[in-house]
Amino acid sequence: MAERWLRTYPGRLDKPENAKQRELKKQAIMGDKDKLKKYRKRLGSLSWFMGRLNEPLAKLSNQQDCCTGRFWEGRFSSQALLDEAAVFSCMAYVDLNPVRARITEKLEGSNNTSIKRRIDELKNIKPINVQAHLDTSITSLSNKLNSKILPVPLKDYIGLVEWAGKSIIYPNKGSLPANVRSSLERLNLQPNHWLKQVENFGRHYGCVIGPVEKIRDKAKQLKRRCLKGISAACQLYQSSS
């Protein structure tokens, strides 16, 4: 824990010539139970992480713009995705951020998104293997712990995000392709409402996203009478009760 804290907040002690002082500081942290408890709590806190991440970026930006005050639009939000369909929809929502912001109209121009990385990976695959790769189900790009496979082929996901992007830029210009419709139906999602839901994820849901029954179960688990998102879930999912 002490070593992790020092790696998270590096400083002058990380210089090679200060190795001895760094080790002394590490030993001092390890010998203080109260400090270890505090650091462990902070390292496991998403709020603490976001605060430490935002602060230097905000200060740098304000310095460049010669201004002061609040930099970020609002506090970060964290939502639990209760099923595969929610994960799938959230992935598309995030991948479409540059398109919604009108930064680009093409997926290839959506920098810092997973959809662009997936498309770029296809360019590095031998032509004979491209189709097989497109037919594989979507997996996490990081291949870290708890990585799950979604029951949607990569080619269908790319096609769906591409169609959604075009529909955002040019509303009502194209009908829903058959393969996109089948992908949504496979996940029990409403094809006619999915795009509208994905465009406004933040507005429609609270701390959880998923089918009605799972939202209600989560509310019981949290000892809450209800959670925001019931009406949205009724429109997003084909069958919810």
C-alpha positions, -999 to +999 in steps of 0.1 A: +000+000+000+028+024+009+046+017-024+014+021-044+008+055-028+043+067-036+039+055-072+006+073-075+020+106-062+056+107-075+079+137-066+115+147-061+121+116-040+116+094-071+149+107-085+177+081-083+198+102-060+169+103-034+164+065-033+174+063+004+150+091+015+122+075-005+127+042+013+127+060+046+094+077+037+080+044+026+089+027+059+074+057+078+041+052+060+041+014+067+047+021+104+017+044+107-015+024+108-038+054+107-020+068+076-021+034+059-059+033+066-064+068+051-043+061+020-060+028+014-094+045+015-082+072-008-067+048-033-100+029-035-121+061-039-133+070-074-141+105-061-106+110-048-091+098-081-112+121-102-103+150-079-066+144-083-070+139-120-090+170-126-071+195-105-038+197-125-056+197-158-079+225-147-050+246-133-030+241-166-060+250-188-069+281-167-032+292-168-032+289-206-065+308-209-054+335-183-085+329-162-097+315-129-127+296-116-144+263-122-131+245-153-152+213-156-189+215-165-200+194-136-191+166-112-184+132-128-211+106-128-208+069-122-235+045-134-238+007-129-245-012-161-268-040-150-268-063-181-250-069-215-275-046-234-266-017-211-229-023-216-234-025-254-255+008-254-230+026-232-201+015-254-219+030-284-228+062-265-191+068-256-178+059-290-202+085-305-190+113-283-169+130-311-197+127-336-223+142-312-199+170-305-195+176-343-157+171-341-159+146-369-185+129-391-164+097-396-155+069-371-120+070-384-117+106-371-131+098-337-098+100-318-094+085-283-124+061-288-125+023-288-143+022-321-114+039-339-089+015-322-110-014-334-111-001-370-073+006-369-067-029-357-084-042-388-059-024-410-031-043-393-046-077-399-037-097-429-065-095-456-072-132-454-079-129-416-101-098-417-134-115-422-128-140-394-119-111-371-151-092-380-171-123-372-157-126-337-177-113-308-168-080-291-142-082-263-125-057-241-096-039-258-076-040-226-080-077-219-079-069-182-096-087-153-134-094-156-132-090-193-165-102-209-176-111-244-207-095-258-229-116-281-225-092-310-200-097-339-175-069-344-188-062-379-223-056-366-211-033-338-191-012-362-220-011-386-244+000-358-221+028-345-215+039-381-253+041-388-259+058-355-233+084-362-247+092-397-282+094-381-270+119-356-254+141-383-282+136-408-314+129-389-341+108-407-319+103-438-315+066-437-334+036-425-322+011-400-301-016-417-313-052-412-281-064-395-282-035-371-318-042-363-311-079-356-282-070-333-304-048-312-332-074-311-307-100-301-300-079-270-337-073-263-334-037-273-360-016-290-347-007-325-371+022-329-361+038-296-324+028-292-307+057-310-328+083-291-320+066-258-283+064-266-281+101-275-294+111-241-280+085-217-272+110-190-307+126-189-327+094-188-309+074-161-296+078-126-270+056-109-280+024-128-288+014-164-306-018-172-340-035-177-369-025-154-368-056-132-331-052-125-334-015-117-361-024-092-340-052-077-311-027-073-334-002-056-343-029-031-307-037-025-299-001-019-330+002+003-345+029-020-382+031-029-372+036-066-344+046-089-344+070-119-346+052-152-378+031-151-396+049-179-365+051-200-359+014-196-394+006-208-386+023-241-350+010-244-359-027-238-383-048-258-398-066-228-396-050-193-421-052-165 
